[in-house]
Amino acid sequence: MKLTISRNELNDAVQQVSKAVSARTTIPILSGIKIDAHAQGITLTASDTDISIQSFIPLETADKVISTIHRAGSVVLPAKFFVEIIRKLPHEEVNIEVGDRFQTLIQSGAIDIQLMGMDPEEFPVLPVLEEERVFSIPGDILRTMIRQTVFSVTTSESTPILTGVLWSLAEGVLKFVATDRYRLATCKVNAGVDPGLHFSNVVISGKTLNELSKIIPDHNVLVDIVVADSQVLFKVGNVLFFTRMLDGTFPDTTKIIPNQFKTELFLNTKALSEAIDRAYLLSREEKTNIVRLSTTEDGSVEISSSSSELGRVQEMLTVEKLDGEPIRIAFNSKYMLDVLKVVDSENLFIGFNGPMSPIIFKPEHDNSLHLILPYRTTN
Amino acid sequence: MKLTISRNELNDAVQQVSKAVSARTTIPILSGIKIDAHAQGITLTASDTDISIQSFIPLETADKVISTIHRAGSVVLPAKFFVEIIRKLPHEEVNIEVGDRFQTLIQSGAIDIQLMGMDPEEFPVLPVLEEERVFSIPGDILRTMIRQTVFSVTTSESTPILTGVLWSLAEGVLKFVATDRYRLATCKVNAGVDPGLHFSNVVISGKTLNELSKIIPDHNVLVDIVVADSQVLFKVGNVLFFTRMLDGTFPDTTKIIPNQFKTELFLNTKALSEAIDRAYLLSREEKTNIVRLSTTEDGSVEISSSSSELGRVQEMLTVEKLDGEPIRIAFNSKYMLDVLKVVDSENLFIGFNGPMSPIIFKPEHDNSLHLILPYRTTN
């Protein structure tokens, strides 16, 4: 293998695939990035077996030459060093040449780097997926759906299926669900997909979705999604992102979200968020994060918390609308702050069915819905 | 105690003194911030016994009323919560009232906070220093002198005196020295001080100097410095910063800096820094951080490093000037990067006296001088 390539394009591709390199792997070849130089251009691949990322660098774009292949071939280079040195090369052009026993010379300006490469034959081969269930969704919508649900997955390995987000598609509507049994986040979007296409119980690790989010560029692109039997493939520009689905059956959560409420609140998201944040400051000293919300006779809401050692915070909040029965409810303020952080709408509906029943959040304009369980306190 | 105060001024003062609150103290009263309301205004104090910070808030400035004292008095409030809640109060005015058993009510807009205060009589009294040795220095110069030396103190508690920076003043020149036995940093400035004033062996903890740096504002102010018997006091605007000196005798380092060199290099600081950084990437994989510098026959410099597992980096660097004997020397690249990071001059002199002798760095325009010991390698 012998090639010349523009540093910027090489660097972009290296940064993208580096997200699939696991920091601590027991399989030496997976600590590397595979480089394939072929007639169409250069393909970089990295994999930690859970996810695999492949980035393709073409020979040229409309306006300039990006890479020249002098001799086709492959090599696997040690990722940690390779990623950083490529980022820190000062010159525009990089030459890479593989010699005997995968000894690789990287040359740029007055800089010569000799790296011990590894045998590309040892690198795992990426799966070829049946492209039967394929649909597209704008990148910014996918990123928002991930952001509004992924924080609710569990971090506990005792229920592995709940470390993932449930994806389902039916009648053109794509829906995400995440829960850790104490809270639940859902988001659905009419993705304009062929209504004949549907799937359910596709569960993708929350960690993987966070990595996927980083691959989706800020400028708007369509993401093509291939849902195969046990793998999902995301195509974002020149990048292919493969992930396994999680094994197991995601619990049915459709019945736990009530449609009717005994108390209905409508209020400003930011004002609520700041008030809860102040009450949280005190409650976290008690480790429980308990904050209380009570309606008052004059139609306001009181947010309060207390700590046996420090004291008490109490704050009146004006609301846009308050209907139904009075309520006094205690909850984990950290969970509520997590919800309020991902809400993009200025105003927010909150529904209650008494102090022992789930609290439901519906942002005014978002496509998300959130649930948190209250604390059952005696006071 | 009962007072009304502008939130912004209170917040600024609270943030300043909070730097002296120790996160883990076994003395409960030191986890608090002391508030004194008196005829002249409000004084906040915090102390971790090593350093104490006091900030004074006047009743008014030229153009506005800042605080009103309704009833003089004192209280100590729990710092961690107090610092954060004051930062997060949304209203411009804050009322603080101390009741029975130091129960304190903080009220701002629709927010009521009840805090368990502590007895101010338990709070340590700050020392009254003999103001005999007093001088002033511009804040930005003091900050630069700290930055250019403090990184060279030792972190090892086995030689406590070397965790500090040595200050001395003689003939109007203020000098700082820091060393961890493997490297040494000095910085001296003609501070325009009365030449009759002098002191030596004043050693101030590096950690304390870092905290002091944060107190010095970006806009230029004069810092008044009082050097007493075992304490030093810094006056920065309305803030008093007290610190103990470290006990012990700082080693004499005046004789280890050579004046003559067998090899003299003059080169661009940034170009050298970037080349060392690339070589460091590989050398850190070997834990030793060894990088080599060699002069070449054509008057350039070669920077190189190697790792038995990964390979080798080698880079030619053009220099402004090279005089004297050829040199090939190995050193800890992390130490050299630390030096190059604090150098503000575009160009830099480096002097060598062979591969076993200290390397000396003199930035073209800075007032600093740095020394690092080479590695004694056989190859």
Chai-1 contact restraints between the chains, C-beta under 6 A:
chainA,res_idxA,chainB,res_idxB,connection_type,confidence,min_distance_angstrom,max_distance_angstrom,comment,restraint_id
A,P78,B,L310,contact,1.0,0.0,6.0,A-B,restraint_1
A,F81,B,L281,contact,1.0,0.0,6.0,A-B,restraint_2
A,F81,B,L310,contact,1.0,0.0,6.0,A-B,restraint_3
A,E84,B,L281,contact,1.0,0.0,6.0,A-B,restraint_4
A,I85,B,L281,contact,1.0,0.0,6.0,A-B,restraint_5
A,K88,B,R278,contact,1.0,0.0,6.0,A-B,restraint_6
A,A110,B,E315,contact,1.0,0.0,6.0,A-B,restraint_7
A,A110,B,M316,contact,1.0,0.0,6.0,A-B,restraint_8
A,I111,B,E315,contact,1.0,0.0,6.0,A-B,restraint_9
A,D112,B,Q314,contact,1.0,0.0,6.0,A-B,restraint_10
A,I113,B,V313,contact,1.0,0.0,6.0,A-B,restraint_11
A,Q114,B,G311,contact,1.0,0.0,6.0,A-B,restraint_12
A,Q114,B,R312,contact,1.0,0.0,6.0,A-B,restraint_13
A,L115,B,G311,contact,1.0,0.0,6.0,A-B,restraint_14
A,M116,B,G311,contact,1.0,0.0,6.0,A-B,restraint_15
A,R278,B,K88,contact,1.0,0.0,6.0,A-B,restraint_16
A,L281,B,F81,contact,1.0,0.0,6.0,A-B,restraint_17
A,L281,B,E84,contact,1.0,0.0,6.0,A-B,restraint_18
A,L281,B,I85,contact,1.0,0.0,6.0,A-B,restraint_19
A,L310,B,P78,contact,1.0,0.0,6.0,A-B,restraint_20
A,L310,B,F81,contact,1.0,0.0,6.0,A-B,restraint_21
A,G311,B,Q114,contact,1.0,0.0,6.0,A-B,restraint_22
A,G311,B,L115,contact,1.0,0.0,6.0,A-B,restraint_23
A,G311,B,M116,contact,1.0,0.0,6.0,A-B,restraint_24
A,R312,B,Q114,contact,1.0,0.0,6.0,A-B,restraint_25
A,V313,B,I113,contact,1.0,0.0,6.0,A-B,restraint_26
A,Q314,B,D112,contact,1.0,0.0,6.0,A-B,restraint_27
A,E315,B,A110,contact,1.0,0.0,6.0,A-B,restraint_28
A,E315,B,I111,contact,1.0,0.0,6.0,A-B,restraint_29
A,M316,B,A110,contact,1.0,0.0,6.0,A-B,restraint_30
